[in-house]
Amino acid sequence: MILEQLRRRRGRALALAAGILVASTSFTLLTATVDTSKATTVGTVRRNARSAYDVLVRPPNSQTDVERRSGLVAPNFLSGTFGGITMNQYRRIEGMAGIDVAAPVANIGYLMVTSTVTVDVSRFLDSKASRQILRINPTLTSGLGTYRTSDEYVYLTRSPLTSASSPDHLFESDTLEKGTVDKATQRYQLKGKYDVCFYFNGDKTERTRFNMELPMKPNIIAEDFSERSPFDPDLSSRMNCQSGRSKATIDVPVGYPVLLSAVDPAAENRLVGLGSTITSGRMLTERDKPWTLPSSKSIHGQHDSYIPALLSNNPLTAGTLSATVERLDIGDPAKLPSELGNPTADRFVRGLHGTRVGRVRVDLSKGYQKALDEDSFTTDAYWTVGPVTYRRTPGGDLTVQAQPPQKPGLWVNQNQQPFPNVPEENQGRQYRKVTSHISTECVGMGYCDNIDSGRLPSPFVRLVGRYDTGKLPGFSPLSQAPLETYQPPQVTAADNATRAALHDKPLRPDRNLGGYVSPPPTMLTTMKSITALTKSRRFPSLQDTAPVSAIRIRVAGVTGVDAASRARVNAVAGQIRAAYPRLQVDVTIGSSPAPQTVTLNASAHVTEPWVAKGVALRILRAVDTKSAVLFVLVLVVCALFLGQAALASVRSRRTEIGTLRCLGWSGGEVLRLVLGELAAIGLAAGAAGAILAYVLGRLLGQPDAGTKSLLVLPVAFLLATVAGLIPAWLATRLGPMEAIRPPVAAARRARPVRSVAGLAMLSLLRMRGRTLLGAAGLALGVAAFTILLALTLGFQGEVAGSLLGNAVVAQARGADYVSVALSLLLGAAGAVDVLIISQRERATDLAVLRATGWTNRELAMLTLYEGIGLALLGGLSGAVAGVAGVLSLGQGVLHGHLLAVAGAPLLATLAATVLVGAALTVPIRGLSRIAPAHLLSAD
């Protein structure tokens, strides 16, 4: 019976099979796409969820208000933290259960390493001159600032420069030259020669007498600069004296701030593989500690003390010198040695007129490479800096609070003499508070007394090796925690004006200790060397009792962001919080850089990667929620689409069912007949859908397309039978006479109709059940579209904003939009299916209108108006239902997407109306084939 019915009514069976085919295939592909998207997302999260460490421990009160409110960790924070965690706290944390590695960092301070940048000016020489002086007027460009630096000189003579010592052998010079003797300057000669460099470089006081009214000759007594500012450019102005013809260079004195930090070598090697970065010398070891030389080997005193250290090969500060080169008008070359070899040399040189002959440019990093050749450095003074202070603007961006200008007292030693070669950038805008730490005055003595009693002599730094941070093992940039122990943060321009000021380059650290981006540690020593450094300062500080700046912890047994790993990390963090409630403990596993826009000043806006905590966990939760909701919505859309088709099919068979009931068929037999037909159609459609799903899955690049395509057959069978339950049950409720009676509505009060559109609206109102049935599918599609779109935007809003979240959104977005589009198409297809079957059901009504004189155009307009009215009813109802459903999910879903969620269903309604109108072109063409006499006689 079932097969015979399907054979006799092939058109109806094929139409229903097509609906089942579309619904089952769409459901399988959509769910497979969602599952694939989820698997891809979860895989991305798990691959990128772990950085070098899982827990970050910072000193008390180190978390700023901005960090606390936003759940972020500021970049470059470590360079502004100098102590706060005691050694006892570190040792106890290191021994806690569940910790694999606990790597401390103790920032000591910035040492000032002096060097020179060589500028070659050979191409600007006068090839005919026997003696000449060139001057350069350098300008330093660093970050967002430009600074005028000291003038530098080179004196080139074809005469030889010789060496000699003073009679007491206390002074020795290698820049002695013969020249025309002037009676006024003859007394300043040393063994019949003039020292052409000493007075300009070593004594600008112009004193002509010293001590016992003797002539002021070159000596080892330093000039008194206590009244001079450390930023006075004359202090760094130097004369380079050279002998030759065609080669001349100027060594510009430069100071480099080098952050010295103490680490545990073994822990650091296990955490980030520091040992693999050594380029020369050796790695620090746990056995390395301070040592003192005996007097026989000490060169600075009786007991020189040293600490071991590593120095980075890479300069972590940036800057460029651009200079104008001038050739000075020296007058008589023969008199030049006399002019340079007396106390008025500085005034004479600066008074010379110069002729511009060209420009030169040199990178400051070249001077740092020279410093790598040194093997020891002093620790007479070091400087510490504070953190940057931020606040949120009303627009949500960050702005930086500026600090007062540096005081010159920061750059003077125990004798109130300014330190040489203070970087010019320190005169620029300040964002951090800078503090100087002057050493004791007992270097080389082995002990301290008087004002420094109870303290230690300052040690020297002895390099045992050099390392290259570029060789560090890389971690995923999507999960990079603020590990600026070795790398500065990447700060880039946020607008065109800042981009132009930076010349399309990132904002790198400069030599301004109070600058926004501070250079990370460049020199590393051992934890055992901390006391030798901190206790050698004249005045005690927090570093004496609590020297550790941060502890980075890797937890044992952690493999990702799974539940077990998260439990292990949380257990370790809980232990630390319980033991030391005042310490700041941040769980960094699953973190990801979250770019923030920062206003440095009115004309400078930058973007830098702050770190958002817990990004991976939020992504996984959002993915689970979104996938579950997408699955349910797609299932409901497909099931109701088939339910509408099955119900419309039953309505079209009212006469047939009534006939069977009159012949004695029971309700159960009718139920089995309807369900059997639907099941048979479902199996046939499922078989075809499996092939279609396989082909589409391969085209869409889905993994396991063959396995997933096999699911179409059972899905089609279940959808067909489940969706047909209600229509089949309704068929059993029809009585024999009710079933065969034409579905004519009861007469109501007559209403005048004056237009085709009015008749269409009246027809929709007259057959409310049919109208609601047709509108329901479309309403469901629009509602599903609205909810899916809100979930998609909400998912993106939940996880976006960090680099990991943005990567996940980029991967998940395609599957989300496919789900949204197909849900709308299925809803519209259901409505169109109901409209077509309804058109067939009302064929007699249309025949009456044709018989009374209606034209094909009028019948077409009637059908079109009914379709538009039905589409608007379903679309607007679905829009309201969709927005209501979104609101039921929580207002957080609408945050930032109100206009999109509210406007999208209206656009979907418009699209559905156009779609329905286009679909009605087929039945409208069929109206021209209506034979009124034949249909009316059959009725």
C-alpha positions, 0 to 999 in steps of 0.5 A, spaced: 500 500 500 505 504 501 509 503 495 503 503 491 501 510 494 508 513 493 508 510 485 502 513 484 503 520 487 510 521 485 510 528 484 508 529 492 513 524 494 519 527 490 517 534 493 517 531 500 523 527 499 527 533 496 525 537 503 527 531 507 534 531 503 535 538 504 533 538 511 537 532 513 543 534 509 543 541 511 543 538 518 548 533 518 553 538 514 551 544 519 553 540 525 559 537 522 561 544 520 560 546 527 564 540 530 569 541 525 570 549 527 569 547 534 575 542 534 579 547 530 578 552 535 579 548 541 586 545 537 588 552 536 587 554 544 590 548 546 596 549 542 597 556 544 595 556 551 601 555 555 607 560 555 614 559 559 610 559 565 604 558 568 604 563 575 607 569 576 608 572 583 609 579 584 611 584 590 605 586 594 601 592 591 604 591 585 598 590 581 595 597 579 588 599 579 587 598 571 590 591 572 585 589 577 579 592 574 580 589 567 584 583 568 590 585 565 597 585 566 601 591 564 607 590 559 614 592 561 612 591 568 618 588 570 623 593 569 619 598 574 619 593 579 626 593 584 625 588 590 619 586 594 619 579 595 624 576 600 629 570 599 625 566 605 619 567 601 622 565 594 625 559 598 619 557 601 615 558 594 620 554 591 619 548 595 612 548 595 608 541 592 606 541 585 612 546 582 616 544 577 620 550 576 621 557 580 625 562 577 626 568 580 628 575 577 631 580 582 632 587 578 638 590 581 639 597 577 641 600 571 649 601 570 652 606 566 656 603 561 661 608 557 663 607 550 664 611 543 661 611 537 666 612 531 664 617 525 668 616 519 669 623 516 675 621 512 671 623 505 670 631 508 678 632 509 682 637 505 687 633 501 692 639 501 692 641 508 698 639 513 693 640 519 686 641 519 680 640 524 673 638 523 667 639 527 660 635 527 654 638 530 650 631 532 643 631 533 640 624 536 633 621 534 631 616 539 623 614 539 619 620 539 624 625 541 630 629 538 636 631 542 642 636 540 648 633 543 655 636 544 659 638 538 665 633 537 672 634 533 678 631 530 684 634 529 688 631 523 696 633 522 701 630 518 706 631 523 707 625 528 704 625 535 709 622 540 709 620 547 712 622 553 712 623 561 712 628 566 719 629 570 715 626 576 712 620 571 705 622 574 703 624 567 704 621 560 701 623 554 701 620 547 698 626 543 705 631 543 707 635 537 712 640 535 710 646 532 711 654 532 713 656 539 709 662 541 713 665 547 706 666 551 705 658 550 712 656 551 711 654 558 706 649 557 710 645 553 712 638 555 719 636 553 719 641 547 712 639 545 705 641 545 700 636 548 694 638 542 689 634 546 690 635 553 687 642 555 681 641 550 679 634 553 682 635 560 682 642 563 677 647 560 678 652 566 683 656 563 687 657 569 695 659 568 697 657 574 697 652 579 699 650 586 706 654 587 705 659 582 708 654 577 705 654 570 699 650 569 702 644 565 698 637 563 697 634 570 693 628 572 688 632 577 681 632 575 677 638 573 672 640 578 665 640 575 661 640 581 658 647 578 656 644 572 650 640 570 650 633 568 646 635 561 652 640 559 654 638 552 661 641 553 662 636 558 662 630 553 665 635 547 672 631 545 677 633 541 680 626 537 687 628 535 690 623 530 696 623 525 695 622 518 693 624 511 687 621 508 683 617 514 680 621 520 675 619 525 671 622 531 669 617 537 663 620 540 662 618 547 656 615 549 653 612 555 649 605 555 644 604 561 644 596 562 639 593 567 643 588 571 638 583 574 640 577 578 637 570 576 638 562 578 642 560 572 639 552 573 632 555 574 633 560 568 635 554 564 630 550 565 624 555 564 627 558 558 633 555 555 638 560 557 644 556 556 643 555 549 644 562 548 651 563 550 655 565 544 662 566 547 665 564 554 660 560 559 654 560 562 653 562 569 652 556 574 650 555 581 657 555 583 658 562 581 658 567 587 662 573 589 670 573 590 675 577 592 682 578 589 688 578 594 692 585 594 698 582 589 692 581 584 688 587 585 689 593 581 684 598 584 686 597 591 688 592 596 682 587 596 678 588 589 671 584 589 668 581 583 661 578 581 660 574 575 655 576 570 653 575 563 652 580 558 647 580 552 650 581 545 644 585 543 643 592 544 636 593 547 636 601 546 635 604 540 638 611 537 641 614 531 646 620 530 645 625 524 651 630 524 653 636 520 660 636 518 664 642 518 671 644 516 674 649 521 678 655 518 684 654 523 688 660 520 696 659 520 697 651 520 704 652 523 701 655 529 695 650 531 699 646 536 701 652 540 693 654 540 691 647 542 697 646 547 695 651 552 689 653 557 685 657 552 684 651 547 677 650 548 675 657 547 680 658 541 677 652 538 669 654 539 671 661 536 673 658 529 668 659 523 666 653 520 664 651 513 659 646 512 662 640 507 657 634 508 652 630 513 654 623 516 649 618 520 651 613 525 647 608 529 648 608 536 648 600 537 655 600 534 658 603 540 655 598 544 658 593 540 665 596 542 663 595 550 662 587 548 670 587 548 670 589 555 671 584 561 669 588 567 665 594 569 664 598 575 658 599 580 660 606 583 652 607 582 646 604 579 639 607 578 632 604 579 626 606 576 618 606 578 612 603 574 608 607 569 602 610 572 596 609 568 588 611 568 582 609 563 579 615 559 572 615 558 573 612 551 576 606 554 583 607 552 589 608 557 593 614 558 599 615 562 601 620 567 607 624 566 612 625 572 616 631 573 623 632 570 629 629 572 633 632 577 641 633 576 642 630 583 641 624 580 647 624 576 652 626 581 657 621 585 659 622 592 664 627 590 658 631 587 661 631 580 657 629 574 657 622 571 660 623 564 656 621 558 649 622 561 644 620 555 641 626 553 634 622 552 634 623 560 632 631 559 626 628 555 619 627 557 618 622 564 614 617 565 617 613 571 620 616 577 628 615 577 632 613 583 640 613 584 644 609 588 651 611 590 656 606 592 660 606 598 667 609 598 671 603 600 672 600 593 678 595 594 679 596 601 675 590 603 671 593 609 668 600 610 668 605 616 666 612 618 660 614 614 660 607 610 661 603 616 657 596 616 656 596 609 660 593 603 665 595 598 662 596 591 664 590 587 666 590 580 663 586 574 667 580 571 664 577 565 664 570 564 660 570 558 655 573 553 649 571 550 644 572 544 637 573 546 635 571 539 637 564 540 631 563 546 626 558 544 620 561 541 613 561 545 607 562 541 606 569 540 598 568 541 600 566 548 606 570 550 606 572 557 610 578 559 616 575 559 620 581 558 626 578 562 629 578 555 625 582 550 622 589 550 615 589 549 613 591 541 610 598 542 607 601 535 604 607 533 596 607 533 595 613 529 598 616 523 601 622 526 605 617 531 607 613 525 610 619 522 614 621 528 616 614 529 618 613 521 614 607 521 618 603 526 616 601 533 617 605 539 623 601 542 627 603 549 631 609 549 637 611 554 632 615 558 631 611 564 624 615 565 622 613 558 616 610 557 619 603 554 625 601 559 630 596 556 629 589 559 635 586 563 641 586 559 646 583 564 645 577 568 648 575 575 647 570 580 642 570 586 648 569 590 651 576 588 645 580 590 648 582 597 655 584 594 651 589 590 645 591 594 649 592 601 655 596 597 650 602 597 651 608 601 644 608 603 640 602 605 633 600 601 628 595 600 633 591 596 637 589 602 631 585 605 627 584 599 631 583 593 626 579 588 622 582 583 618 577 581 618 569 581 615 565 574 613 558 576 612 553 571 607 547 574 608 540 574 604 536 570 601 541 566 599 539 559 594 545 557 588 548 559 584 542 560 581 541 567 586 537 570 592 542 568 587 548 571 586 544 577 594 543 578 595 551 577 590 553 581 592 549 587 599 552 586 597 559 586 592 557 592 598 555 596 602 561 595 596 566 596 595 562 603 602 562 605 603 570 603 596 573 602 600 580 600 603 577 594 600 578 588 599 572 584 597 571 577 595 565 573 598 566 566 596 559 563 591 561 558 593 568 557 594 572 551 596 579 549 591 584 548 593 590 544 591 596 548 591 603 545 595 608 550 596 616 550 603 618 551 601 625 550 597 629 546 600 628 539 603 621 541 598 614 541 601 607 541 598 600 541 602 595 546 600 588 548 598 588 555 596 581 557 589 578 558 589 573 563 584 566 562 583 567 555 583 560 553 578 558 558 573 563 556 574 561 549 573 554 551 567 555 555 564 560 549 565 555 544 562 549 548 556 554 549 555 556 542 556 549 539 550 547 543 546 552 542 547 552 534 546 544 534 539 545 538 537 551 533 539 547 527 535 541 529 529 545 531 529 549 524 530 542 520 525 538 524 520 544 523 521 545 516 519 537 515 513 538 520 511 543 515 512 539 509 509 533 512 503 537 515 501 540 508 502 533 505 496 531 510 492 537 509 492 536 501 490 528 502 484 530 506 479 527 501 483 520 500 484 519 508 476 521 509 475 515 503 479 510 507 476 512 513 469 511 510 472 504 508 473 502 515 480 504 516 482 505 523 486 511 526 492 506 527 492 504 520 492 511 518 497 513 522 502 507 520 500 509 513 502 516 513 508 514 518 510 509 513 510 513 507 514 518 511 519 513 513 520 510 506 521 517 503 526 519 509 530 512 507 530 514 500 532 521 501 537 519 506 541 515 501 541 520 496 543 525 501 549 521 504 552 521 497 550 529 496 553 530 503 560 526 501 561 531 495 559 537 499 564 535 505 569 534 500 568 541 497 568 544 503 574 541 506 571 537 512 575 532 515 572 525 515 567 527 510 566 520 508 564 518 515 560 524 517 556 523 510 554 516 513 550 520 518 545 523 513 541 516 512 539 515 520 538 523 520 533 523 514 530 517 517 529 520 524 527 527 522 522 524 517 518 520 522 519 524 528 517 530 524 511 526 521 508 524 528 504 530 529 501 531 522 500 523 522 496 524 529 492 529 526 490 525 520 487 520 525 483 525 528 479 527 522 472 523 521 470 520 515 465 526 513 469 531 515 475 529 511 471 528 505 468 535 506 471 541 502 475 545 507 471 551 506 471 556 512 464 558 515 461 564 513 462 571 516 459 578 516 460 580 509 466 585 508 466 590 501 473 589 498 475 594 493 482 592 491 486 586 489 491 587 495 485 587 500 482 581 497 489 578 499 489 580 506 482 578 507 484 571 504 490 570 509 485 572 515 479 568 512 484 561 513 488 563 519 490 556 520 493 556 513 496 563 514 499 561 521 502 555 518 506 558 512 508 564 517 511 559 522 516 556 518 519 563 516 518 566 523 522 560 525 528 562 520 528 569 522 528 568 529 533 563 528 537 567 524 537 573 529 539 568 535 545 565 531 547 572 529 547 574 536 551 568 539 556 569 533 557 576 535 557 575 542 562 569 541 566 574 538 566 579 543 567 574 548 574 571 546 576 577 541 581 583 543 587 578 545 591 575 539 589 568 541 582 570 541 582 574 534 585 568 531 580 563 534 574 568 531 578 568 524 577 560 524 570 560 527 567 565 523 566 561 517 562 556 520 558 561 524 556 565 518 554 558 514 550 556 520 546 563 520 545 563 512 542 556 512 538 556 518 534 562 514 534 559 507 531 553 511 525 557 514 524 560 508 524 554 504 519 551 509 514 557 508 515 557 500 513 549 501 507 551 504 505 557 500 505 552 494 501 546 497 496 552 499 496 554 492 494 547 489 489 547 495 485 553 493 485 551 485 478 551 485 477 558 488 482 561 483 478 557 478 471 561 480 475 568 480 478 566 473 470 564 471 468 571 473 472 575 469 479 575 473 485 576 468 492 572 469 495 579 471 490 580 477 490 572 479 498 573 479 498 580 483 493 576 488 498 570 489 504 575 490 500 580 495 498 573 499 506 571 499 508 578 501 503 579 506 505 572 509 512 573 508 512 580 512 507 576 517 512 571 518 519 575 518 516 580 523 514 575 528 520 572 527 524 578 528 520 580 535 521 572 537 528 573 535 530 579 539 526 576 545 530 570 545 536 574 545 534 578 551 532 572 554 540 569 554 542 576 557 544 583 556 551 581 555 550 578 548 547 585 546 553 589 549 556 593 543 552 589 538 545 592 539 544 595 532 547 589 528 542 585 532 536 589 532 537 591 524 539 584 522 532 581 523 529 587 519 534 585 513 532 578 514 525 579 513 526 583 507 530 578 504 525 573 506 520 577 502 524 577 496 525 570 496 518 568 497 516 573 491 521 570 487 519 563 489 512 564 487 514 566 480 513 558 478 506 557 481 504 564 478 506 561 471 501 555 473 495 560 474 495 561 466 493 553 465 487 553 470 481 550 466 475 553 470 470 548 467 474 542 469 476 544 476 469 546 477 466 540 475 470 536 479 468 540 485 
